[in-house]
């Protein structure tokens, strides 16, 4: 399953909805939406949700283990191989090139996520403050995330109150 | 003790990183900064390998970072700790699905949260840019513009601009899987020697 959480939906749809008929098309879309707005990897959340719906907490745990096992095996194998070769000059040069690609890929994903997250002046303000504070200081990302959630609730509450007047 | 700390750090990452695998990057970066278990450059390399491997990005990164810190045991502990909050939260959410979906406060919380998450990933992107585009072995005081110019790896910067253009604006090519761009960049790095 290449390409992370977003690549998983079509595969889940084929396997779980069409082949196994465990859940309906709408249910899987629901799980996926919830998977995106709960913390953690989207693919893991969707799988956990599915497992939980079929067999309770134990089902959730087993589905999660199923999703993470291939990653564990492949990455450990690769990490082991890479650590043996990373000191060769040609591997170092390859990684220098790769790091440039990683920078561009992350920048692209910031733009992509930003398009759905930065929708008005308030969200633009939150984005800029978090960006600058995180670059300049080593401020805890956990506190940042919690503060932004509280601010979001406060701003929307204030807006609703003003609209109702 | 190391394993306990590993568990705590990755449990926190799994609990607070919202918005998919890339959202865990700022948390991993913070772990590296505070514990010195790995450098920003190592983290950038691990992101590359995780992007080019099957499986969810967030899980791949957790496994790789865990492996770098403490081999197989570290990989297993880091990955399990990161998914544990998911299992707990999803089990609760699944039980109250309808209420969760309709809850105004959760929607409003995410309104602020997503913007903050974007800012955090942006800052992580900045630290990757530093290891990708600056010469780390050149030690100069960044007091003047001229000395800063000396630190910039111009070949790498030019290559970044080219990649930025082809991954965003060239039809068809921009839809290629990230692994293709990573493979091309590895070749360019070997031939062009930044």
HADDOCK unambig.tbl for C-alpha pairs under 7 A between the chains (distance, minus, plus):
assign (segid A and resid 1 and name CA) (segid B and resid 54 and name CA) 4.96 0.50 0.50
assign (segid A and resid 1 and name CA) (segid B and resid 55 and name CA) 5.31 0.50 0.50
assign (segid A and resid 2 and name CA) (segid B and resid 53 and name CA) 6.59 0.50 0.50
assign (segid A and resid 2 and name CA) (segid B and resid 54 and name CA) 4.07 0.50 0.50
assign (segid A and resid 2 and name CA) (segid B and resid 55 and name CA) 5.79 0.50 0.50
assign (segid A and resid 3 and name CA) (segid B and resid 54 and name CA) 6.57 0.50 0.50
assign (segid A and resid 3 and name CA) (segid B and resid 55 and name CA) 6.97 0.50 0.50
assign (segid A and resid 3 and name CA) (segid B and resid 56 and name CA) 6.96 0.50 0.50
assign (segid A and resid 4 and name CA) (segid B and resid 55 and name CA) 5.55 0.50 0.50
assign (segid A and resid 4 and name CA) (segid B and resid 56 and name CA) 3.77 0.50 0.50
assign (segid A and resid 4 and name CA) (segid B and resid 57 and name CA) 4.97 0.50 0.50
assign (segid A and resid 5 and name CA) (segid B and resid 56 and name CA) 5.29 0.50 0.50
assign (segid A and resid 36 and name CA) (segid B and resid 19 and name CA) 5.90 0.50 0.50
assign (segid A and resid 36 and name CA) (segid B and resid 20 and name CA) 6.78 0.50 0.50
assign (segid A and resid 37 and name CA) (segid B and resid 18 and name CA) 6.82 0.50 0.50
assign (segid A and resid 37 and name CA) (segid B and resid 19 and name CA) 6.65 0.50 0.50
assign (segid A and resid 38 and name CA) (segid B and resid 18 and name CA) 6.36 0.50 0.50
assign (segid A and resid 39 and name CA) (segid B and resid 14 and name CA) 6.37 0.50 0.50
assign (segid A and resid 39 and name CA) (segid B and resid 15 and name CA) 5.55 0.50 0.50
assign (segid A and resid 39 and name CA) (segid B and resid 16 and name CA) 5.88 0.50 0.50
assign (segid A and resid 39 and name CA) (segid B and resid 17 and name CA) 5.42 0.50 0.50
assign (segid A and resid 39 and name CA) (segid B and resid 18 and name CA) 4.32 0.50 0.50
assign (segid A and resid 39 and name CA) (segid B and resid 19 and name CA) 6.89 0.50 0.50
assign (segid A and resid 39 and name CA) (segid B and resid 86 and name CA) 6.63 0.50 0.50
assign (segid A and resid 40 and name CA) (segid B and resid 14 and name CA) 4.90 0.50 0.50
assign (segid A and resid 40 and name CA) (segid B and resid 15 and name CA) 6.50 0.50 0.50
assign (segid A and resid 40 and name CA) (segid B and resid 17 and name CA) 5.85 0.50 0.50
assign (segid A and resid 40 and name CA) (segid B and resid 18 and name CA) 6.03 0.50 0.50
assign (segid A and resid 40 and name CA) (segid B and resid 20 and name CA) 6.26 0.50 0.50
assign (segid A and resid 40 and name CA) (segid B and resid 83 and name CA) 6.83 0.50 0.50
assign (segid A and resid 40 and name CA) (segid B and resid 86 and name CA) 5.88 0.50 0.50
assign (segid A and resid 41 and name CA) (segid B and resid 20 and name CA) 4.75 0.50 0.50
assign (segid A and resid 41 and name CA) (segid B and resid 21 and name CA) 5.27 0.50 0.50
assign (segid A and resid 41 and name CA) (segid B and resid 56 and name CA) 6.93 0.50 0.50
assign (segid A and resid 41 and name CA) (segid B and resid 58 and name CA) 5.65 0.50 0.50
assign (segid A and resid 42 and name CA) (segid B and resid 20 and name CA) 5.23 0.50 0.50
assign (segid A and resid 43 and name CA) (segid B and resid 56 and name CA) 6.30 0.50 0.50
assign (segid A and resid 45 and name CA) (segid B and resid 86 and name CA) 6.00 0.50 0.50
assign (segid A and resid 45 and name CA) (segid B and resid 90 and name CA) 6.79 0.50 0.50
assign (segid A and resid 48 and name CA) (segid B and resid 87 and name CA) 6.29 0.50 0.50
assign (segid A and resid 48 and name CA) (segid B and resid 90 and name CA) 6.84 0.50 0.50
assign (segid A and resid 49 and name CA) (segid B and resid 90 and name CA) 6.00 0.50 0.50
assign (segid A and resid 49 and name CA) (segid B and resid 94 and name CA) 6.65 0.50 0.50
assign (segid A and resid 52 and name CA) (segid B and resid 91 and name CA) 6.61 0.50 0.50
assign (segid A and resid 57 and name CA) (segid B and resid 91 and name CA) 6.44 0.50 0.50
assign (segid A and resid 60 and name CA) (segid B and resid 87 and name CA) 6.61 0.50 0.50
assign (segid A and resid 61 and name CA) (segid B and resid 87 and name CA) 6.63 0.50 0.50
assign (segid A and resid 68 and name CA) (segid B and resid 59 and name CA) 6.64 0.50 0.50
assign (segid A and resid 70 and name CA) (segid B and resid 55 and name CA) 6.99 0.50 0.50
assign (segid A and resid 71 and name CA) (segid B and resid 55 and name CA) 5.48 0.50 0.50
assign (segid A and resid 71 and name CA) (segid B and resid 59 and name CA) 6.74 0.50 0.50
assign (segid A and resid 71 and name CA) (segid B and resid 60 and name CA) 5.58 0.50 0.50
assign (segid A and resid 72 and name CA) (segid B and resid 63 and name CA) 5.95 0.50 0.50
assign (segid A and resid 75 and name CA) (segid B and resid 60 and name CA) 6.44 0.50 0.50
assign (segid A and resid 75 and name CA) (segid B and resid 63 and name CA) 6.63 0.50 0.50
assign (segid A and resid 75 and name CA) (segid B and resid 64 and name CA) 6.11 0.50 0.50
assign (segid A and resid 76 and name CA) (segid B and resid 64 and name CA) 6.84 0.50 0.50
assign (segid A and resid 76 and name CA) (segid B and resid 67 and name CA) 6.74 0.50 0.50
assign (segid A and resid 76 and name CA) (segid B and resid 72 and name CA) 6.92 0.50 0.50
assign (segid A and resid 79 and name CA) (segid B and resid 64 and name CA) 6.71 0.50 0.50
assign (segid A and resid 90 and name CA) (segid B and resid 190 and name CA) 5.74 0.50 0.50
assign (segid A and resid 93 and name CA) (segid B and resid 189 and name CA) 5.10 0.50 0.50
assign (segid A and resid 93 and name CA) (segid B and resid 190 and name CA) 4.92 0.50 0.50
assign (segid A and resid 93 and name CA) (segid B and resid 193 and name CA) 5.77 0.50 0.50
assign (segid A and resid 94 and name CA) (segid B and resid 186 and name CA) 4.09 0.50 0.50
assign (segid A and resid 94 and name CA) (segid B and resid 187 and name CA) 6.25 0.50 0.50
assign (segid A and resid 94 and name CA) (segid B and resid 189 and name CA) 4.66 0.50 0.50
assign (segid A and resid 94 and name CA) (segid B and resid 190 and name CA) 4.87 0.50 0.50
assign (segid A and resid 95 and name CA) (segid B and resid 45 and name CA) 6.72 0.50 0.50
assign (segid A and resid 95 and name CA) (segid B and resid 186 and name CA) 6.18 0.50 0.50
assign (segid A and resid 96 and name CA) (segid B and resid 132 and name CA) 6.78 0.50 0.50
assign (segid A and resid 96 and name CA) (segid B and resid 189 and name CA) 5.86 0.50 0.50
assign (segid A and resid 96 and name CA) (segid B and resid 194 and name CA) 6.90 0.50 0.50
assign (segid A and resid 97 and name CA) (segid B and resid 185 and name CA) 4.78 0.50 0.50
assign (segid A and resid 97 and name CA) (segid B and resid 186 and name CA) 5.07 0.50 0.50
assign (segid A and resid 97 and name CA) (segid B and resid 188 and name CA) 6.17 0.50 0.50
assign (segid A and resid 97 and name CA) (segid B and resid 189 and name CA) 3.96 0.50 0.50
assign (segid A and resid 98 and name CA) (segid B and resid 48 and name CA) 6.73 0.50 0.50
assign (segid A and resid 98 and name CA) (segid B and resid 182 and name CA) 5.52 0.50 0.50
assign (segid A and resid 98 and name CA) (segid B and resid 185 and name CA) 5.07 0.50 0.50
assign (segid A and resid 98 and name CA) (segid B and resid 186 and name CA) 5.15 0.50 0.50
assign (segid A and resid 99 and name CA) (segid B and resid 44 and name CA) 6.09 0.50 0.50
assign (segid A and resid 99 and name CA) (segid B and resid 45 and name CA) 6.41 0.50 0.50
assign (segid A and resid 99 and name CA) (segid B and resid 132 and name CA) 5.26 0.50 0.50
assign (segid A and resid 100 and name CA) (segid B and resid 132 and name CA) 5.18 0.50 0.50
assign (segid A and resid 100 and name CA) (segid B and resid 156 and name CA) 6.64 0.50 0.50
assign (segid A and resid 100 and name CA) (segid B and resid 160 and name CA) 5.83 0.50 0.50
assign (segid A and resid 101 and name CA) (segid B and resid 160 and name CA) 6.93 0.50 0.50
assign (segid A and resid 101 and name CA) (segid B and resid 181 and name CA) 6.67 0.50 0.50
assign (segid A and resid 101 and name CA) (segid B and resid 182 and name CA) 5.88 0.50 0.50
assign (segid A and resid 101 and name CA) (segid B and resid 185 and name CA) 6.20 0.50 0.50
assign (segid A and resid 102 and name CA) (segid B and resid 44 and name CA) 6.95 0.50 0.50
assign (segid A and resid 102 and name CA) (segid B and resid 48 and name CA) 5.87 0.50 0.50
assign (segid A and resid 103 and name CA) (segid B and resid 125 and name CA) 6.24 0.50 0.50
assign (segid A and resid 103 and name CA) (segid B and resid 128 and name CA) 5.81 0.50 0.50
assign (segid A and resid 103 and name CA) (segid B and resid 129 and name CA) 5.67 0.50 0.50
assign (segid A and resid 103 and name CA) (segid B and resid 132 and name CA) 6.99 0.50 0.50
assign (segid A and resid 104 and name CA) (segid B and resid 160 and name CA) 6.50 0.50 0.50
assign (segid A and resid 104 and name CA) (segid B and resid 163 and name CA) 6.87 0.50 0.50
assign (segid A and resid 104 and name CA) (segid B and resid 164 and name CA) 5.94 0.50 0.50
assign (segid A and resid 106 and name CA) (segid B and resid 125 and name CA) 5.97 0.50 0.50
assign (segid A and resid 107 and name CA) (segid B and resid 125 and name CA) 6.24 0.50 0.50
assign (segid A and resid 110 and name CA) (segid B and resid 118 and name CA) 6.10 0.50 0.50
assign (segid A and resid 110 and name CA) (segid B and resid 121 and name CA) 6.49 0.50 0.50
assign (segid A and resid 110 and name CA) (segid B and resid 122 and name CA) 6.05 0.50 0.50
assign (segid A and resid 113 and name CA) (segid B and resid 118 and name CA) 6.47 0.50 0.50
assign (segid A and resid 114 and name CA) (segid B and resid 118 and name CA) 5.90 0.50 0.50
assign (segid A and resid 117 and name CA) (segid B and resid 114 and name CA) 5.26 0.50 0.50
assign (segid A and resid 117 and name CA) (segid B and resid 115 and name CA) 5.09 0.50 0.50
assign (segid A and resid 118 and name CA) (segid B and resid 115 and name CA) 5.80 0.50 0.50
assign (segid A and resid 123 and name CA) (segid B and resid 112 and name CA) 6.38 0.50 0.50
assign (segid A and resid 123 and name CA) (segid B and resid 115 and name CA) 5.44 0.50 0.50
assign (segid A and resid 126 and name CA) (segid B and resid 115 and name CA) 6.06 0.50 0.50
assign (segid A and resid 126 and name CA) (segid B and resid 116 and name CA) 5.93 0.50 0.50
assign (segid A and resid 127 and name CA) (segid B and resid 115 and name CA) 5.06 0.50 0.50
assign (segid A and resid 127 and name CA) (segid B and resid 116 and name CA) 5.31 0.50 0.50
assign (segid A and resid 127 and name CA) (segid B and resid 118 and name CA) 6.42 0.50 0.50
assign (segid A and resid 127 and name CA) (segid B and resid 119 and name CA) 4.64 0.50 0.50
assign (segid A and resid 128 and name CA) (segid B and resid 119 and name CA) 6.53 0.50 0.50
assign (segid A and resid 130 and name CA) (segid B and resid 116 and name CA) 5.90 0.50 0.50
assign (segid A and resid 130 and name CA) (segid B and resid 119 and name CA) 5.11 0.50 0.50
assign (segid A and resid 130 and name CA) (segid B and resid 120 and name CA) 6.34 0.50 0.50
assign (segid A and resid 131 and name CA) (segid B and resid 119 and name CA) 4.30 0.50 0.50
assign (segid A and resid 131 and name CA) (segid B and resid 120 and name CA) 5.89 0.50 0.50
assign (segid A and resid 131 and name CA) (segid B and resid 122 and name CA) 6.12 0.50 0.50
assign (segid A and resid 131 and name CA) (segid B and resid 123 and name CA) 5.34 0.50 0.50
assign (segid A and resid 134 and name CA) (segid B and resid 120 and name CA) 6.63 0.50 0.50
assign (segid A and resid 134 and name CA) (segid B and resid 123 and name CA) 5.83 0.50 0.50
assign (segid A and resid 135 and name CA) (segid B and resid 123 and name CA) 5.26 0.50 0.50
assign (segid A and resid 141 and name CA) (segid B and resid 27 and name CA) 6.59 0.50 0.50
assign (segid A and resid 142 and name CA) (segid B and resid 16 and name CA) 6.20 0.50 0.50
assign (segid A and resid 145 and name CA) (segid B and resid 113 and name CA) 5.94 0.50 0.50
assign (segid A and resid 145 and name CA) (segid B and resid 116 and name CA) 6.18 0.50 0.50
assign (segid A and resid 145 and name CA) (segid B and resid 117 and name CA) 6.96 0.50 0.50
assign (segid A and resid 148 and name CA) (segid B and resid 112 and name CA) 4.92 0.50 0.50
assign (segid A and resid 148 and name CA) (segid B and resid 113 and name CA) 5.21 0.50 0.50
assign (segid A and resid 148 and name CA) (segid B and resid 116 and name CA) 6.07 0.50 0.50
assign (segid A and resid 149 and name CA) (segid B and resid 109 and name CA) 4.15 0.50 0.50
assign (segid A and resid 149 and name CA) (segid B and resid 110 and name CA) 6.18 0.50 0.50
assign (segid A and resid 149 and name CA) (segid B and resid 112 and name CA) 5.01 0.50 0.50
assign (segid A and resid 149 and name CA) (segid B and resid 113 and name CA) 4.88 0.50 0.50
assign (segid A and resid 150 and name CA) (segid B and resid 109 and name CA) 6.24 0.50 0.50
assign (segid A and resid 151 and name CA) (segid B and resid 112 and name CA) 6.34 0.50 0.50
assign (segid A and resid 152 and name CA) (segid B and resid 108 and name CA) 5.37 0.50 0.50
assign (segid A and resid 152 and name CA) (segid B and resid 109 and name CA) 5.05 0.50 0.50
assign (segid A and resid 152 and name CA) (segid B and resid 111 and name CA) 5.59 0.50 0.50
assign (segid A and resid 152 and name CA) (segid B and resid 112 and name CA) 4.06 0.50 0.50
assign (segid A and resid 153 and name CA) (segid B and resid 105 and name CA) 6.04 0.50 0.50
assign (segid A and resid 153 and name CA) (segid B and resid 108 and name CA) 4.70 0.50 0.50
assign (segid A and resid 153 and name CA) (segid B and resid 109 and name CA) 5.06 0.50 0.50
assign (segid A and resid 156 and name CA) (segid B and resid 108 and name CA) 6.19 0.50 0.50
